[in-house]
Amino acid sequence: MADRFKNFIDGKWVEAKSGKTFDNRNPANRNDLIGLFPASGQQDVDDAVRSAKHAFAKWRLVPAPKRGEMLYRVGELLRQHKEEIARIMTREMGKILKETRGDVQEGIDTAFYTAGEGRRLFGETTASELPDKFAMSVRAPVGVCALITPWNFPIAIPTWKLFPALLCGNTAVLKPAEDTPHTAVKLLEILEEAGIPVGVVNLVHGRGEEAGAALARHSDVKLVSFTGSAAVGREIASACGENLKRVSLELGGKNAQIVMEDADLNLALEGALWGAFGTTGQRCTATSRVVIEEAVADRFVEMLVERARKLRVGNGLEPGIDVKKCIAMCRSVNKKARGFSPAPRSMKPASGLTVTSIGQRSSIR
Amino acid sequence: MRIAQEEIFGPVLSIIEVKSFEEAIEVLNGTAYGLSSSIYTNDVARAFRAMRDIEAGITYVNGPTIGAEVHLPFGGVKDTGNGHREAGTTVYDIFSEWKSIYVDYSGKLQKAQIDNAE
Protein backbone atom coordinates (compact mmCIF):
# COMPACT_ATOMS: atom_id res chain seq x y z
CA MET A 1 0.00 0.00 0.00
CA ALA A 2 1.53 3.27 -1.12
CA ASP A 3 1.89 6.16 1.30
CA ARG A 4 -0.73 8.88 0.83
CA PHE A 5 0.39 12.47 1.27
CA LYS A 6 -1.87 15.48 1.71
CA ASN A 7 -2.38 19.17 1.12
CA PHE A 8 -1.86 21.52 4.08
CA ILE A 9 -4.76 23.96 4.37
CA ASP A 10 -5.73 26.07 7.38
CA GLY A 11 -3.38 24.13 9.64
CA LYS A 12 -4.75 20.70 8.68
CA TRP A 13 -3.46 17.90 6.42
CA VAL A 14 -6.26 17.17 3.95
CA GLU A 15 -6.89 15.18 0.77
CA ALA A 16 -8.07 16.80 -2.46
CA LYS A 17 -11.84 17.36 -2.38
CA SER A 18 -12.20 15.13 -5.45
CA GLY A 19 -10.19 12.35 -3.79
CA LYS A 20 -7.98 12.20 -6.90
CA THR A 21 -4.26 11.54 -6.55
CA PHE A 22 -1.14 11.34 -8.69
CA ASP A 23 1.93 9.08 -8.39
CA ASN A 24 5.35 10.35 -7.42
CA ARG A 25 8.17 8.04 -8.50
CA ASN A 26 11.95 7.99 -8.19
CA PRO A 27 13.36 9.12 -11.57
CA ALA A 28 16.37 6.82 -11.17
CA ASN A 29 14.16 3.80 -10.38
CA ARG A 30 10.61 3.98 -11.71
CA ASN A 31 9.56 0.98 -9.59
CA ASP A 32 10.19 3.01 -6.46
CA LEU A 33 6.80 4.61 -5.72
CA ILE A 34 7.34 7.41 -3.21
CA GLY A 35 3.64 7.95 -2.65
CA LEU A 36 0.30 9.26 -3.82
CA PHE A 37 -0.31 13.02 -3.67
CA PRO A 38 -3.56 15.03 -3.99
CA ALA A 39 -4.44 16.08 -7.55
CA SER A 40 -5.96 19.36 -6.40
CA GLY A 41 -8.50 21.45 -8.28
CA GLN A 42 -10.45 24.68 -7.98
CA GLN A 43 -12.16 23.76 -4.68
CA ASP A 44 -8.90 22.95 -2.94
CA VAL A 45 -7.35 26.18 -4.21
CA ASP A 46 -10.40 28.12 -3.00
CA ASP A 47 -10.02 26.60 0.49
CA ALA A 48 -6.29 27.36 0.60
CA VAL A 49 -6.72 30.98 -0.54
CA ARG A 50 -9.57 31.51 1.95
CA SER A 51 -7.33 30.21 4.72
CA ALA A 52 -4.44 32.49 3.67
CA LYS A 53 -6.75 35.50 3.39
CA HIS A 54 -8.17 34.88 6.85
CA ALA A 55 -4.69 34.47 8.39
CA PHE A 56 -3.45 37.67 6.70
CA ALA A 57 -5.63 39.82 8.97
CA LYS A 58 -3.53 38.83 12.02
CA TRP A 59 -0.16 37.98 10.46
CA ARG A 60 0.28 41.44 8.92
CA LEU A 61 0.12 42.91 12.47
CA VAL A 62 2.84 40.66 13.93
CA PRO A 63 5.96 42.87 14.26
CA ALA A 64 8.49 42.12 11.50
CA PRO A 65 11.28 41.29 14.03
CA LYS A 66 8.96 38.63 15.52
CA ARG A 67 8.22 37.21 12.08
CA GLY A 68 11.99 37.17 11.55
CA GLU A 69 12.53 35.23 14.77
CA MET A 70 10.11 32.55 13.59
CA LEU A 71 12.05 32.30 10.32
CA TYR A 72 15.26 31.93 12.34
CA ARG A 73 13.67 28.92 14.05
CA VAL A 74 12.73 27.56 10.60
CA GLY A 75 16.41 27.90 9.61
CA GLU A 76 17.50 25.97 12.68
CA LEU A 77 15.05 23.16 11.92
CA LEU A 78 16.12 23.03 8.26
CA ARG A 79 19.71 22.66 9.46
CA GLN A 80 18.70 19.92 11.88
CA HIS A 81 16.83 18.00 9.13
CA LYS A 82 19.28 18.81 6.32
CA GLU A 83 20.37 15.24 5.57
CA GLU A 84 16.83 13.85 5.76
CA ILE A 85 15.49 16.50 3.37
CA ALA A 86 18.43 16.01 0.98
CA ARG A 87 17.66 12.28 0.78
CA ILE A 88 13.93 12.89 0.23
CA MET A 89 14.85 15.33 -2.54
CA THR A 90 17.35 13.02 -4.28
CA ARG A 91 14.82 10.19 -4.21
CA GLU A 92 12.08 12.20 -5.86
CA MET A 93 14.03 14.35 -8.35
CA GLY A 94 17.35 12.56 -8.80
CA LYS A 95 20.00 15.21 -8.09
CA ILE A 96 23.09 13.70 -6.46
CA LEU A 97 23.26 14.02 -2.66
CA LYS A 98 26.09 16.55 -2.69
CA GLU A 99 23.83 18.85 -4.73
CA THR A 100 20.60 18.25 -2.80
CA ARG A 101 22.50 19.09 0.39
CA GLY A 102 23.52 22.35 -1.30
CA ASP A 103 19.89 22.98 -2.23
CA VAL A 104 18.81 22.63 1.43
CA GLN A 105 21.76 24.81 2.49
CA GLU A 106 20.45 27.58 0.24
CA GLY A 107 17.15 27.40 2.14
CA ILE A 108 19.05 27.60 5.44
CA ASP A 109 21.07 30.61 4.22
CA THR A 110 17.88 32.34 3.07
CA ALA A 111 16.16 31.67 6.41
CA PHE A 112 18.96 33.27 8.45
CA TYR A 113 19.45 36.15 6.00
CA THR A 114 15.71 36.88 5.99
CA ALA A 115 15.43 36.55 9.76
CA GLY A 116 17.95 39.38 10.14
CA GLU A 117 15.98 41.53 7.72
CA GLY A 118 13.13 41.51 10.25
CA ARG A 119 15.07 44.13 12.25
CA ARG A 120 15.86 46.20 9.16
CA LEU A 121 13.11 46.26 6.53
CA PHE A 122 13.96 49.95 6.30
CA GLY A 123 11.71 52.66 4.97
CA GLU A 124 12.69 56.28 4.37
CA THR A 125 12.10 59.54 6.14
CA THR A 126 12.56 62.83 4.41
CA ALA A 127 11.94 66.50 5.14
CA SER A 128 8.53 67.91 4.34
CA GLU A 129 8.33 71.13 2.31
CA LEU A 130 5.88 72.49 4.90
CA PRO A 131 6.49 73.37 8.59
CA ASP A 132 5.25 71.03 11.33
CA LYS A 133 4.79 68.15 8.92
CA PHE A 134 6.51 64.77 8.94
CA ALA A 135 7.07 62.60 5.85
CA MET A 136 8.04 58.94 5.60
CA SER A 137 7.59 55.78 3.56
CA VAL A 138 7.16 52.27 4.95
CA ARG A 139 6.89 48.81 3.46
CA ALA A 140 3.45 47.22 3.69
CA PRO A 141 2.49 43.63 2.83
CA VAL A 142 0.71 42.87 -0.44
CA GLY A 143 -1.70 40.16 0.75
CA VAL A 144 -2.12 36.53 -0.31
CA CYS A 145 0.81 35.40 -2.47
CA ALA A 146 0.69 32.43 -4.85
CA LEU A 147 4.08 30.75 -5.12
CA ILE A 148 4.36 28.37 -8.08
CA THR A 149 7.70 26.60 -8.07
CA PRO A 150 9.68 24.17 -10.26
CA TRP A 151 11.24 20.78 -9.51
CA ASN A 152 14.92 21.60 -10.06
CA PHE A 153 15.45 23.38 -6.70
CA PRO A 154 12.67 22.02 -4.46
CA ILE A 155 13.87 23.80 -1.30
CA ALA A 156 15.94 26.74 -2.54
CA ILE A 157 13.29 28.24 -4.83
CA PRO A 158 10.20 27.83 -2.61
CA THR A 159 12.11 29.23 0.38
CA TRP A 160 13.61 32.22 -1.40
CA LYS A 161 10.09 33.20 -2.39
CA LEU A 162 8.32 32.19 0.81
CA PHE A 163 10.62 33.58 3.51
CA PRO A 164 10.76 37.18 2.19
CA ALA A 165 7.00 37.01 1.51
CA LEU A 166 6.33 36.03 5.14
CA LEU A 167 8.82 38.52 6.56
CA CYS A 168 6.93 41.34 4.83
CA GLY A 169 3.67 40.18 6.44
CA ASN A 170 2.11 38.35 3.50
CA THR A 171 0.47 34.95 3.69
CA ALA A 172 1.00 32.30 1.03
CA VAL A 173 -0.25 29.34 -0.93
CA LEU A 174 2.57 27.19 -2.29
CA LYS A 175 1.97 25.02 -5.38
CA PRO A 176 5.15 22.98 -5.86
CA ALA A 177 5.97 21.07 -9.05
CA GLU A 178 4.20 17.72 -9.29
CA ASP A 179 7.63 16.03 -9.51
CA THR A 180 8.74 17.23 -6.07
CA PRO A 181 5.73 17.21 -3.74
CA HIS A 182 7.40 15.17 -0.99
CA THR A 183 10.10 17.79 -0.35
CA ALA A 184 7.34 20.41 -0.09
CA VAL A 185 5.48 18.30 2.50
CA LYS A 186 8.67 18.14 4.57
CA LEU A 187 9.10 21.92 4.32
CA LEU A 188 5.53 22.49 5.53
CA GLU A 189 6.09 20.09 8.46
CA ILE A 190 9.07 22.21 9.47
CA LEU A 191 7.12 25.48 9.19
CA GLU A 192 4.40 23.97 11.37
CA GLU A 193 6.95 22.79 13.95
CA ALA A 194 8.60 26.24 13.98
CA GLY A 195 5.31 27.80 15.05
CA ILE A 196 4.25 29.64 11.89
CA PRO A 197 0.57 30.36 12.72
CA VAL A 198 -2.33 28.46 11.18
CA GLY A 199 -3.24 29.55 7.66
CA VAL A 200 -0.14 31.68 7.09
CA VAL A 201 1.34 29.07 4.71
CA ASN A 202 -0.83 26.62 2.79
CA LEU A 203 0.27 23.84 0.46
CA VAL A 204 -1.70 22.66 -2.56
CA HIS A 205 -0.35 19.85 -4.74
CA GLY A 206 -1.30 19.14 -8.32
CA ARG A 207 -0.76 19.92 -11.96
CA GLY A 208 0.05 23.38 -13.24
CA GLU A 209 -2.91 23.47 -15.62
CA GLU A 210 -5.32 22.73 -12.78
CA ALA A 211 -4.09 23.80 -9.34
CA GLY A 212 -1.52 26.29 -10.65
CA ALA A 213 -3.87 27.98 -13.11
CA ALA A 214 -6.71 28.18 -10.55
CA LEU A 215 -4.32 29.76 -8.07
CA ALA A 216 -2.90 32.32 -10.52
CA ARG A 217 -6.42 33.39 -11.56
CA HIS A 218 -7.95 33.55 -8.07
CA SER A 219 -9.32 37.02 -7.35
CA ASP A 220 -8.11 36.99 -3.72
CA VAL A 221 -4.53 36.24 -4.74
CA LYS A 222 -2.75 39.60 -4.96
CA LEU A 223 0.66 38.46 -6.17
CA VAL A 224 1.95 35.54 -8.23
CA SER A 225 5.60 34.53 -8.08
CA PHE A 226 6.51 31.92 -10.69
CA THR A 227 9.74 30.20 -11.70
CA GLY A 228 9.57 27.96 -14.77
CA SER A 229 9.30 27.96 -18.54
CA ALA A 230 8.94 31.12 -20.65
CA ALA A 231 5.78 29.69 -22.29
CA VAL A 232 3.96 29.21 -18.97
CA GLY A 233 5.35 32.50 -17.68
CA ARG A 234 3.67 34.34 -20.56
CA GLU A 235 0.32 32.65 -19.76
CA ILE A 236 0.59 33.62 -16.10
CA ALA A 237 1.60 37.18 -16.97
CA SER A 238 -1.42 37.51 -19.28
CA ALA A 239 -3.81 36.21 -16.62
CA CYS A 240 -2.31 38.56 -14.02
CA GLY A 241 -2.25 41.53 -16.38
CA GLU A 242 -5.97 41.32 -16.96
CA ASN A 243 -6.56 41.62 -13.22
CA LEU A 244 -3.75 44.13 -12.57
CA LYS A 245 -2.19 41.58 -10.26
CA ARG A 246 1.46 41.83 -9.30
CA VAL A 247 3.54 39.11 -10.95
CA SER A 248 7.18 38.16 -10.62
CA LEU A 249 8.61 35.79 -13.22
CA GLU A 250 11.91 33.94 -13.40
CA LEU A 251 11.97 32.09 -16.71
CA GLY A 252 14.42 30.63 -19.18
CA GLY A 253 18.08 31.13 -19.92
CA LYS A 254 20.58 30.30 -22.64
CA ASN A 255 23.62 31.07 -20.56
CA ALA A 256 27.02 31.38 -22.18
CA GLN A 257 30.58 31.17 -20.95
CA ILE A 258 33.11 33.17 -22.97
CA VAL A 259 36.64 31.78 -23.12
CA MET A 260 39.29 34.22 -24.38
CA GLU A 261 42.58 32.98 -25.80
CA ASP A 262 44.40 34.59 -22.83
CA ALA A 263 42.33 32.65 -20.27
CA ASP A 264 43.54 29.94 -17.93
CA LEU A 265 42.15 27.03 -19.98
CA ASN A 266 42.18 24.56 -17.11
CA LEU A 267 40.15 26.95 -14.97
CA ALA A 268 37.73 27.55 -17.87
CA LEU A 269 37.44 23.78 -18.36
CA GLU A 270 36.49 23.18 -14.72
CA GLY A 271 33.92 25.97 -14.99
CA ALA A 272 32.38 24.59 -18.18
CA LEU A 273 32.14 21.04 -16.79
CA TRP A 274 30.44 22.18 -13.59
CA GLY A 275 28.30 24.80 -15.34
CA ALA A 276 27.06 22.53 -18.13
CA PHE A 277 26.87 19.08 -16.55
CA GLY A 278 26.51 19.81 -12.83
CA THR A 279 22.89 19.28 -11.78
CA THR A 280 22.55 17.54 -15.21
CA GLY A 281 22.42 20.99 -16.77
CA GLN A 282 19.03 21.47 -15.15
CA ARG A 283 19.66 24.79 -13.44
CA CYS A 284 18.19 27.96 -14.88
CA THR A 285 21.74 29.33 -14.85
CA ALA A 286 23.36 26.20 -16.38
CA THR A 287 26.00 26.78 -19.04
CA SER A 288 24.46 25.98 -22.39
CA ARG A 289 27.02 27.59 -24.70
CA VAL A 290 30.77 28.07 -24.65
CA VAL A 291 31.82 30.97 -26.86
CA ILE A 292 35.53 30.57 -27.49
CA GLU A 293 38.27 32.28 -29.45
CA GLU A 294 39.43 30.18 -32.42
CA ALA A 295 43.07 30.07 -31.37
CA VAL A 296 42.30 27.87 -28.36
CA ALA A 297 39.07 26.17 -29.51
CA ASP A 298 40.50 22.85 -30.74
CA ARG A 299 42.59 22.37 -27.63
CA PHE A 300 39.69 23.25 -25.33
CA VAL A 301 37.25 20.89 -27.09
CA GLU A 302 39.78 18.07 -26.81
CA MET A 303 40.19 18.68 -23.06
CA LEU A 304 36.43 18.99 -22.58
CA VAL A 305 35.57 15.78 -24.44
CA GLU A 306 38.15 13.80 -22.51
CA ARG A 307 36.71 14.94 -19.17
CA ALA A 308 33.06 14.69 -20.22
CA ARG A 309 33.52 11.02 -21.20
CA LYS A 310 34.63 10.26 -17.64
CA LEU A 311 31.50 11.65 -15.97
CA ARG A 312 29.49 8.91 -14.26
CA VAL A 313 25.73 9.05 -14.81
CA GLY A 314 23.38 7.21 -12.47
CA ASN A 315 21.30 7.07 -9.32
CA GLY A 316 22.01 10.15 -7.23
CA LEU A 317 21.77 8.21 -3.97
CA GLU A 318 24.79 6.05 -4.91
CA PRO A 319 28.31 7.28 -4.18
CA GLY A 320 30.66 8.09 -7.07
CA ILE A 321 27.94 9.46 -9.36
CA ASP A 322 28.63 12.86 -10.97
CA VAL A 323 25.46 13.39 -12.99
CA LYS A 324 21.93 12.32 -12.19
CA LYS A 325 19.59 10.98 -14.81
CA CYS A 326 17.73 13.64 -16.70
CA ILE A 327 14.32 14.22 -15.12
CA ALA A 328 12.80 15.32 -18.42
CA MET A 329 13.56 11.95 -20.00
CA CYS A 330 11.93 10.14 -17.11
CA ARG A 331 8.89 12.39 -17.39
CA SER A 332 8.56 11.60 -21.09
CA VAL A 333 8.84 7.86 -20.49
CA ASN A 334 6.21 8.16 -17.81
CA LYS A 335 3.99 10.28 -20.07
CA LYS A 336 4.01 12.96 -17.41
CA ALA A 337 5.51 15.66 -19.62
CA ARG A 338 2.78 18.22 -20.09
CA GLY A 339 2.36 21.99 -19.96
CA PHE A 340 5.10 22.61 -17.46
CA SER A 341 7.60 20.30 -19.13
CA PRO A 342 11.10 21.69 -18.75
CA ALA A 343 12.25 20.62 -22.20
CA PRO A 344 10.75 21.82 -25.46
CA ARG A 345 8.85 18.72 -26.47
CA SER A 346 9.17 19.39 -30.16
CA MET A 347 12.94 19.72 -29.88
CA LYS A 348 14.64 17.80 -32.65
CA PRO A 349 18.22 18.18 -33.78
CA ALA A 350 18.39 20.88 -36.42
CA SER A 351 19.16 19.80 -39.96
CA GLY A 352 22.81 19.06 -40.52
CA LEU A 353 23.44 18.38 -36.84
CA THR A 354 23.02 15.12 -35.04
CA VAL A 355 23.47 15.14 -31.32
CA THR A 356 24.56 11.56 -30.89
CA SER A 357 27.69 11.58 -28.83
CA ILE A 358 30.00 13.64 -26.75
CA GLY A 359 32.29 15.74 -28.88
CA GLN A 360 30.30 15.77 -32.10
CA ARG A 361 31.59 18.58 -34.32
CA SER A 362 29.36 20.64 -36.52
CA SER A 363 29.24 24.01 -38.16
CA ILE A 364 26.86 25.86 -35.88
CA ARG A 365 26.91 29.43 -37.17
CA MET B 1 20.51 27.12 -35.23
CA ARG B 2 17.99 26.03 -32.59
CA ILE B 3 20.50 24.29 -30.35
CA ALA B 4 22.34 27.62 -29.94
CA GLN B 5 19.13 29.58 -29.24
CA GLU B 6 16.60 27.51 -27.27
CA GLU B 7 16.82 26.44 -23.66
CA ILE B 8 17.39 22.67 -23.54
CA PHE B 9 17.41 22.21 -19.77
CA GLY B 10 19.68 19.20 -19.87
CA PRO B 11 23.36 18.30 -20.08
CA VAL B 12 23.96 19.61 -23.61
CA LEU B 13 26.73 22.10 -24.36
CA SER B 14 27.31 23.91 -27.65
CA ILE B 15 30.77 25.21 -28.49
CA ILE B 16 30.79 28.27 -30.71
CA GLU B 17 34.06 29.56 -32.17
CA VAL B 18 34.61 33.29 -32.62
CA LYS B 19 37.40 35.48 -34.00
CA SER B 20 37.46 38.27 -31.40
CA PHE B 21 36.28 39.57 -28.03
CA GLU B 22 33.70 41.79 -29.75
CA GLU B 23 32.26 38.84 -31.65
CA ALA B 24 32.14 36.80 -28.44
CA ILE B 25 30.00 39.46 -26.76
CA GLU B 26 27.76 39.67 -29.83
CA VAL B 27 27.22 35.90 -29.87
CA LEU B 28 26.64 35.78 -26.10
CA ASN B 29 24.00 38.50 -26.38
CA GLY B 30 22.43 36.94 -29.48
CA THR B 31 19.60 35.04 -27.77
CA ALA B 32 16.18 35.96 -26.44
CA TYR B 33 17.27 35.32 -22.85
CA GLY B 34 19.55 37.13 -20.41
CA LEU B 35 19.95 35.32 -17.11
CA SER B 36 23.53 34.29 -16.34
CA SER B 37 26.83 34.74 -18.16
CA SER B 38 30.53 34.29 -17.69
CA ILE B 39 33.89 35.30 -19.11
CA TYR B 40 37.25 33.64 -18.61
CA THR B 41 40.10 36.03 -19.31
CA ASN B 42 43.27 37.31 -17.68
CA ASP B 43 42.90 40.70 -19.38
CA VAL B 44 41.36 43.10 -16.87
CA ALA B 45 40.15 45.49 -19.59
CA ARG B 46 38.24 42.69 -21.35
CA ALA B 47 36.74 41.63 -18.01
CA PHE B 48 35.41 45.13 -17.34
CA ARG B 49 34.15 45.58 -20.91
CA ALA B 50 32.30 42.28 -20.59
CA MET B 51 30.75 43.34 -17.25
CA ARG B 52 29.51 46.49 -19.00
CA ASP B 53 28.37 45.07 -22.36
CA ILE B 54 26.91 41.65 -21.54
CA GLU B 55 23.10 41.68 -21.51
CA ALA B 56 22.35 39.51 -18.48
CA GLY B 57 21.17 39.74 -14.89
CA ILE B 58 24.26 37.94 -13.60
CA THR B 59 27.88 37.97 -14.84
CA TYR B 60 30.75 35.92 -13.46
CA VAL B 61 34.40 36.71 -14.16
CA ASN B 62 36.65 33.63 -14.16
CA GLY B 63 33.84 31.53 -12.71
CA PRO B 64 31.09 29.37 -14.26
CA THR B 65 27.56 30.62 -14.96
CA ILE B 66 26.23 28.88 -11.83
CA GLY B 67 26.92 29.68 -8.19
CA ALA B 68 24.59 32.49 -7.08
CA GLU B 69 24.59 33.46 -3.39
CA VAL B 70 21.40 34.38 -1.53
CA HIS B 71 22.33 37.94 -0.58
CA LEU B 72 22.68 39.40 -4.10
CA PRO B 73 19.81 39.94 -6.56
CA PHE B 74 18.92 36.95 -8.75
CA GLY B 75 17.12 37.24 -12.08
CA GLY B 76 17.60 38.25 -15.67
CA VAL B 77 16.89 40.64 -18.51
CA LYS B 78 15.01 40.19 -21.82
CA ASP B 79 12.76 37.09 -21.96
CA THR B 80 14.17 35.69 -18.70
CA GLY B 81 11.64 37.58 -16.64
CA ASN B 82 9.63 40.73 -16.15
CA GLY B 83 12.18 42.92 -14.41
CA HIS B 84 11.99 41.66 -10.84
CA ARG B 85 14.92 40.32 -8.83
CA GLU B 86 14.62 37.61 -6.20
CA ALA B 87 17.10 37.19 -3.31
CA GLY B 88 19.20 40.05 -1.90
CA THR B 89 17.32 43.05 -0.60
CA THR B 90 15.65 43.54 -4.00
CA VAL B 91 13.26 40.66 -3.25
CA TYR B 92 11.46 42.96 -0.79
CA ASP B 93 10.39 45.14 -3.70
CA ILE B 94 8.48 42.13 -5.03
CA PHE B 95 6.79 41.21 -1.76
CA SER B 96 5.93 44.62 -0.32
CA GLU B 97 4.01 47.72 -1.27
CA TRP B 98 5.52 51.15 -0.59
CA LYS B 99 3.25 53.31 1.49
CA SER B 100 4.00 57.04 1.85
CA ILE B 101 2.79 58.65 5.05
CA TYR B 102 2.47 62.33 5.98
CA VAL B 103 1.79 63.51 9.52
CA ASP B 104 0.76 67.15 9.81
CA TYR B 105 1.06 68.50 13.38
CA SER B 106 0.63 72.21 12.53
CA GLY B 107 -3.04 72.19 13.53
CA LYS B 108 -4.11 73.93 10.32
CA LEU B 109 -4.69 73.06 6.67
CA GLN B 110 -1.38 73.29 4.78
CA LYS B 111 -1.40 73.03 0.99
CA ALA B 112 1.64 71.45 -0.65
CA GLN B 113 2.94 73.22 -3.77
CA ILE B 114 0.64 76.19 -2.98
CA ASP B 115 1.25 77.59 0.51
CA ASN B 116 5.00 77.80 0.02
CA ALA B 117 4.92 79.00 -3.59
CA GLU B 118 7.29 81.85 -4.37
Interface residues (C-beta under 8 A of the other chain):
Chain A: E106 D109 T110 Y113 E117 L121 S128 E129 L130 P131 D132 K133 F134 A135 M136 S137 V138 R139 A140 P141 V142 C145 W160 K161 P164 A165 L167 C168 G169 N170 L223 S225 A230 G233 A237 R246 V247 S248 L249 E250 L251 G252 G253 K254 N255 A256 Q257 I258 V259 M260 D262 A263 D264 L267 A268 E270 G271 A272 W274 G275 A276 F277 G278 T279 T280 G281 Q282 R283 C284 T285 A286 T287 S288 R289 V290 V291 I292 E293 E294 A297 F300 V301 L304 V323 C326 A328 P342 A343 P344 M347 P349 A350 L353 V355 I364 R365
Chain B: M1 R2 I3 A4 Q5 E6 E7 I8 F9 G10 P11 V12 L13 S14 I15 I16 E17 V18 K19 S20 F21 A24 I25 V27 L28 T31 A32 Y33 G34 L35 S36 S37 S38 I39 Y40 T41 N42 D43 R46 A50 A56 I58 N62 G63 P64 T65 I66 G67 A68 E69 V70 H71 F74 G75 G76 D79 T80 G81 N82 H84 E86 A87 T89 V91 Y92 I94 F95 S96 E97 W98 K99 S100 I101 Y102 V103 D104 Y105 S106 G107 Q110 A112 Q113 D115 N116
